[in-house]
C-alpha cells in the first residue's frame, strides 16, 4: 500500500526561486523577506500592521495577552478547535469557556454564544472553521462584547471574506497559520494583523516570539 502523504502542496517555480533567494541571503529566520511579507500581508487583508511569530498557537496567546484582561478572565471559544488554541488561553492566564457549535456550520452560533456568556464573557476567540468565515459582529454582540475584545483564529482562513471584506480587517487581532497543511504553506510560522499601534509596540515584552516592525 502506498504511503498516505501528510500534506499535498503545490510549489510553484516562483516559490522555489523565492526560497532560494532566502537561503542565498543568509537570513534563514526573520530578515528582510519576513519584513516584506508582513507589510504585504497587512496591506492585502486591510490591516494596519502584521507581526510574524513562530506559530498560530503563539499568535493566539500573544493576541489574548495584548487584550490586557484581568487574570482568570473568561475567554469564550469554539468546542471544535485545535487544542493549542485552548492552551494559548490558559498560558495567557485565563479561563477558556467552550461554546457549542451549530450542526450546519460547525462554528458557534449567536444562540450558543449567548448561552455560554450568561455567566459572563471577557473576550472571544472566534474560529473560522475550514475556511468559512464567522460573522464577527454577530458573535461579538451575542457575547456582549465590543469587536475589540474578539481575537480571530484564522488558521484555515487566509483569503476568506465576510461581506466582501477579508478576514484580518475586523477585530483586535487575527491569527493566521502557514503550516504545511494550511492553504498557504510557507513553513510553521504564523502572523497576526493588528490595527492598534500601542499593542504592536508592546508585543516584544512577551518574548522574542513576536517581531516588532516600525
N, C-alpha and C positions, 0 to 999 in steps of 0.2 A: 504494500500500500504506500503510495507516495506521501511524503510528509505534508502536513497542512501548514501553510505559511502563517506566521504570526500576524503579518500585515502585508497587503499588496499596495505598493506605491508606484506611481508613475514619475520618474525622474527625467526631466527634460534636459536637452543639451545645454540650454542656458543655465539651468540649475547646477549642472556639473561644472560649467565654467565658473559660476559664482563660488562654488565650494573650492575649486582650485585657486581662485583669487584669494580667498580667505587663508588657505594654507600657505600660499606664497608670501602673504603679508607678514606672517609670523604671529598674528593676533588670532589665536585659536579659542579665545574667550574674550568677552567684552570687545572693545576696539571700535574702529570707525564703521564697520559693517553693522554692528549692533545699533550704534547711534543712528545710522541711516534708516535701519529697519524700524526703530522706534518712531522716528519722525514720519516716515511714510505710513506706518500703521495708524498713528494718531490722525493724520490727515484723511486717510481712507475711510475710517469709521466715523469721523466727525467729532473727535475728542480733542482736548487742548494738549494733553501730554500722553505719552505711553512710556512705561517703565519695564525694562526687561529683568526678569528674575529667573530662578533655577527651575521652577515647576509651577503648574497651576495650583497645586496644594499650597505652595509658599505664597503665591499671589493672593489666594483667598485669605490666608492667615494675616498677611500684611494689610490687606484691604480692611478686614474686620478690626484689626488693631488701630488703623488710622481713623476709624469712626470715634475713637476715644470714649467708649462706653464705660459705665461703671463696672467694676468686677462682678462676675457671675450674672451678667445680663442675659436675658432670654433672646436667643437668636434663632428665628424660625428658618427651616429649610425642608426640602422635599424628602420623603421617605425613599424615593428612588434617586440615589446619588452615589457617587464614589465614596468609599469610607474615608479617603483623605480629606474630603470636604468637612466631614464631621470632626476629624482630628484637628483641622485648622481652627475651627471654632473653639474647641477645648483648649488648644495650645494658646489661643489668644486670651484665655482666661474667662470664657463664657460658657453658658449652658445651651447646648443645642436642643431645639424643640422640633421634633419631626412632624411634618404635616402630611396628611393623607393625600393621595393623588386621585385625579379623575380617571376613570377607566378608559375613556376615549383618548385623552391626551398624554396620560402617564405623567402629568405635572399637577401640582396643587391648583385647585380652583378657588375663586373668591370665597365660596362657601366653606371649603375645608380650611382655608386660611383663617377666616373669621372665627371658626370654632376653636382652632388652635390658639388664637390670640385672646381668647376670653380671659385667660389668667395673666395677660399682658404680653407685649412684644416690644423689644427694644431695637431690633434690626431684623432684616430678612435676607437670606442668601438665596436668590432665585436661580433655579436651574433651567437652562434652555435645553430640554432633553432631545437628543438625537437630531439637533439642528432646528427644532421647532421653537419659535420664539414665545416666551411667556409674556402675556400682556402686563407690562410692568406697572403702569399706573393703576390698573385694576387691582393687582395683588397688593400694592402698597396701600391703597385705600382700604382694602379688606382687612389688612393687618393694623390699620390705624396709624400708619407711618408716613412720613414725608419720603419722597423718592430719594432724598439724600441719605436715608438710612437703609437703602437697598444696595446690596452687592450682587453682581451677576456672575454666576458660574457658567461661563460660555465656552467651556472646553470643547463642546461639539458644534459651536455656533458661529464661527467666524464666517462672515458673509451673509448671515441671517438678517432679514429685515422685518421690522414691525411697523406697519402703517407707512411703509416707504422710507423708514429711517433704519440705518444699520445698527445692529446690536453693538454697543460700545459708545453710543452717543446719548444714553439716557440717564444712568444712575450715578451714584458716587464713584463706583469703580466697576470695571468689567474684567473678568479673568479669563484669558484665552489659554489654550494649550496647543503646543506644536509637537506633541509626542508622535511616535511612529504610526499609531492607529488613528490619528485625527485627520481631518480633511485638508490640513495644510501641514504636513510633517516636515519639520526642519530640524528635528532633534528634540531633546527633552526640555528645552527652555520654554518659558511662558512669558506672557506680557499682560499688563493691565493698563488700559487707557484711563486717564483721570481728567477731571475738569477743575480741580482745586489746587492752585499752586502751593498753598500753605501745607497741604497734606503731602504733596510730592516732595517738598523740601524736607519734610520730617522723616521720610522713609529710611534714610541711612541710619537713623537712630535705632532701628530694629535689626541692624546687622548688615553684612555685606551681600545678602541675598538680593537687595534692592540696589538699583543703579540710578543715581540722580543725574539727570541731564539738564543743562541750562538751555 
